[in-house]
C-alpha cells in the first residue's frame, strides 16, 4: 500500500530498548557497531557501549561531531569538515580525509563494500567516497534530510529527521527510490544509524542523549 505522496506506507518502528543518557554526553551525534559494542559519538568523544548491559566500557577522547563507521579494524569519525581514521585500541588518529561537503554539513557515516558512505543532511544526499582519498564515487538523492546511513545484507537504509518526525528508510541504492519506511515514535529523532549486522538497528537520539535499538524487519 502506498501513501498519498506515492511512497510506501510507513509502519511503526519497534523500539526494543533505550540506553542513556550518559553523564557528560547530552547528545548523540553518530552511531556505529563493531560486531560486539555500539559506538556513540558524543561531546566526550566516542563511547563504547555494551549493548547487553548498556554500560560504557571505554571512552576515546576525540572530536566526534557527526557520523561514525567501522570497517572491521578501524573507526571513522566525522569531525567538522574532515573524516578521521582512528585506531580503536589507542584512540590515535591514523589518517584524515576531507568530508564530501567540506562545510561541516555531513551527517551519517557507514562502511560497506570498501567505501565510506556519507549522509549529507540538508543536501538530502548519500555520497559514496574513497576511504583513502575522499574522492566521490557516486551520489544517491533522497527527498528527505539524511541523518544516518547504514548497509546490511545488501540493503541501504538511511534515517530522516524533519521537525518532530523521524523515519528509517530502505532505499534502492541505484536511484534512491524509497522501498520501505519505519516511522519512529513522535519526538524521537534519529541522529545516527547503524545495523548490528543481525536483527537490530541502533539509532542516535540527538539532544535526548539516548541511544535506541530498533527491530530490523524480517525478510520472508
N, C-alpha and C positions, 0 to 999 in steps of 0.2 A: 504494500500500500504506500502511496506517495502522499506527501503533504501538499498544501496549497501552492508552495513555491517550486514544486516539481522534484523536491528531494525525497529520499526515503523517509518514512515516518520515524520519528525518534522514539526509542524505547528507554525506559528509566534505567540509568546506570545503577548497578548493585554495589553499593559501598559496603564492604565486608569488615573494614577495620579502619580506625583512625589512630594516628600517632602524634605525639606532641600536644601543644608547642613545647619547645625546648628552651631552657634558660639561656638568655643572651642571643637567641635566634628568633626574632619576632616575625620573620618572613622566610618563606622557602622560594628560592629563585630558579632552581633547576633540580632534576632528579636523574639518577642512573641506578644500575643494578649490576653487580659483578659476578652474579651466579650464587652468591651467598648473602651479601649485605646490600642494603639500599644506601645510596649516597645522596645526600641532600646539600645543595648549595645554599649557604646562609651567610649572614654578616660575620659569623665566626670563622668561616671557611667551609670546607667540606666535612660533613658529619657522616660517619659510617654507622649505620643503624642496623641492629639485629632485628629482622622482621618478625621473629618469634616472640621476643621479649619487649621490643620497642626501645631498648636501651641503646644509648650512644656508646659504641665501642672504641671509636677513635675520632680525633678531630685533626684535620690537616689545615693549618692556617694558610689561607691564600685568598686572592681576590676571586670572588665567586658571585658574579653579578647576574648570571642567567643560566643557560642550559649546561648540562653535564653529560658526558658519554664515557663508555668503557669499551676498549677494543679487544679485551681478553688479557691484556698485560698492563695497559696504561689508562689513566683517566685523562679526559679532555675537558677543559673548563673555559667557558666564555668569560672573559674579563674585559669589560668595556668593548673596545674595538679590536681585541685580539682573542685568539683561542690558544690556550696554553696546554701543552702535553706534560702530564705530571706523573711522576713515579709514585704509585700509591703506598709503597713501603716507607719512603723517606719524605714525601711531600715536595721533593725537588722538582723544579720546572726544567724539563729536558729540551724543550723547544717551544717555538711560538710562531703562529702564522696569523695573517690578518683575517678577521671575520669578514664575511661577504659584504655586509652593508658598509663597514668602515666607519659607522656613525653611532655605534652603541645601541642599535635598534634590533640586534639579533636576539632571539629568544630561546627556543628549544634546540636541543642538540642530541644526536644519537649516532651510533656507528653501525654500518651494515655494508657488506659486500666490498670491503676495502675502501670505503668512503666515509666521510663525515656528512651528515645531513643536518642542515641548519634551518630552523624556523625563523622567519622574519615577520615580526609581529604586525606592524602597520602596513607593510607591503603585501601581506596576505600571500606569502610565498614560502615554499620549501626549496632549499638550494642544496644540491649535491656538490661537494667540493673535494679536491685532492687534499688528504690529510698532511702531506709533506709541504705543499706549496700554497694551499688556499685557492688554487685555480678552480673556477666554477666549471663543473661538468654538465649540469643541466638545472633547469628550474621547473617547478611544478606550482601552478597557480591554485589558490583557494579563493572562495568567496567570503571567507571569514578571517578574522585575526588569528594568527597561528602562535600559540603559546607553548607548545610542546610537541615533540615528534618522536616516534619510535617505529621500528620494524620488528615483526615477529612472524615466523613461519611464512615468509614471503609477502606478508601484508603490511602496508604502510598505514599507520594511524597518526593522527595529529589531534591536539587539543585546541579548543577555541575558548575565548573568554571575551564577551562583549556585554557591558552593563552587568546585570545580575545573572546572566545566562552563560553557562559553560557546557560544552559537549566534548565527547571523544568521537572522532570521525574516522572511519576507514575509507580511504580514497584509492582510486586507480592510480598507480604510480606513473602510468603513461600520460594521462591527461588531467589528473586531479578530480575526475568525476567522483562525487560522493556515493559510496556504496552502502554505508551503514552508519547509524547515528545512535549514540548513547547519551542521554541527557542527564547531567549531574543535578542533584537537588538544588533548589533555589538558594542563592547566596553562597554556593560552594564553588568558587572559582578554581581554575586549574592553571597553575603557573609553570608546570613542568610535567613531562610524561615519559615513562619508561616501562616496558614489559619486563617481567621476570623470566621470560622465555617459556613460561608454562601457562598457568591459569589466571594470572593477575596482572593488572596494570597498577603502577604506583604513580600517584598524582600529587604534585606540589600544591599546597593550598594558599599560595600567595601570602597576603598580610595576616591570615589567620595563624600562620606559623605551624600549621598542621600538614601532615602527610597522610594521604588516604589510599587504601588499597581497594581497587575496583575489580569485580569479577570480569574476566575476559569471556566474551560469548563463545560457546562451544560450537564447533562445526559438526554437521551430520556426517 
